[in-house]
Amino acid sequence: MVKGRFLGMCLLLVAAAGLADGKGKGKKQGVRLLDAGRLEKFVDELPDIPVLRGYGVAERGRLVAGELAVGMYDTMWRKFHRDLPATRVFAYGASRETATVPGPTIVAMKGVPTCVTWTNHLPSHHILPFPWDPSLAAAGLGNGTGVPTVTHLHGGVQQSTSDGNSMAWFTSSFAATGPHFSSPAYEYPNQQPPRNLWYHDHAMGLTRVSILAGLLGAYRHASSVSRSPEAGARPVHHAAALMSWYPKPDAREAVVTRHIAMYKYAKKGTDEPTHMYLNGVPYTDPVTETPQEGTSELWEVINLTNDDNHPLHVHLAVFAVLKQRSLQRVDEFRDCMQGSASSGAGGRNDALACGMQRHLAGGRTRAVPRQERGWKNVFKVRPSTVATLLVRFMPLEESSGNSGRFPFDVTAGPGYVYHCHILDREDNEITCLCWFCCCCLLVSTFQRILFSNLQGQARSSAP
């Protein structure tokens, strides 16, 4: 059921976008508009997506690390609907001939590393004719040498060099690389709790258009294997394994409280929104959060963007939503927080000095929905509310001898990010052309998170 919904949603989204075939570069192209209402429903079987085994089987059934090579290809896809022509897409696959949308399902085993070398075989220009603001950091990516890509495993727990940092992109044949690129070979330790994950393109400013073009796929993290003479090794999901006893969220564990404010900015002298920043600073500013490995923090996430919901996503860490409260006299509080920077970056950005608790007094406390009460990496923050999150910067499952440490050096590499996970807002660090789509007007930026070591020495990195 879940697999069917995932595949069906992916196929509809990519089909709608993929009928527009152009050379990009911000120019309007001829676009065949899809009238989905004219397509008969439920006439196609879901495509049989290839499965790639992300582990090896040695003598006597012993599991060993798996080695995969997965490429990104410019190809044609005929399986969106029987009444639609073949559609040009970007697709993941072990080869161009086997590339699919969604990409192949990678099956990984708990505790057995999966090593994936991601290869870029994309053309010099994007296939979707969506323009973007030339002032975006993404505008010059690749310098015309090809479409930049970098793959992120959403919900994965891995070193930041394998996390798909948005500025670790690379083009075909490595003709150009981003400032945080180190290698296309990624290692996923698979030591987190078993679950269904997904992988997707994560290049700065291009995530939305590349996912719409087809660059996404499923990653199944299983808990154990069973063997039979006919089937060999195969993953098995046990209810008992999936219902492991995880630590109960306890706010008293927090070593620090941070205030994360979301701001929307408008064109000077108008109500026309142009961009959105976290904490009033752009992505290129110095790192703002340096949590310590093995600790938990309280994050008071303040949504001051009027009528917009924002699904906040944190890489590497997990969090529990403790409560969500409505602000009173929001305009007064926002004016204090933004100060004289109502049409640009900066501002006071001091929740305590602006009396956040006073503006919460008498406000509604919204119940956290039952399905949102577990450990998560995404939560939808309602407008004009403050969501209190207990963010855990340590493995969810404790193993003997790890004492709250991850099985890799979290201070190595470019660091981790948190961001709004609405793709248009995630992409547009500064602005977005208003004619593209209405939700583009309200945009978001990344903020990088770097860990300090146990001595509290923060590792810094140039943006």
Secondary structure, 3 states (H helix, E strand, C coil): CHHHHHHHHHHHHHHHHHCCCCCCCCCCCCCCCCCHHHCCCCCCCCCCCCEEECEEECHHHCEEEEEEEEEEEEEEECCCCCCCCCEEEEEEECCCCCCECCEEEEEEECCCCEEEEEEEECCCCCCCCCCCCCCCCCCCHHHHCCCCECEEEECCCCCHHHCCCCCCCECHHHCCECCCCCCCEEEECCCCCCEEEEEEECCCCCHHHHHHHCCEEEEEEECEEEEECCCEEEEECCHHHHCCCCCCCCHHHEEEEEEEEEEEEECCCCCCEEEEEECCECCCCCCCECCECCEEEEEEEEEECCCCCEEEEECCCEEEEEEEEECCCHHHHHHHHHCCCCCCCCCCCCCCCCCHHHHHCCCCEECCCHHHCCCECEEEECCCEEEEEEEEECCCCCCCCCCCCCCCCCCCCCCEEEEECCHHHHHCCCCCCCCCCHHHHCCCCCEEECCECCCCCECCCCC
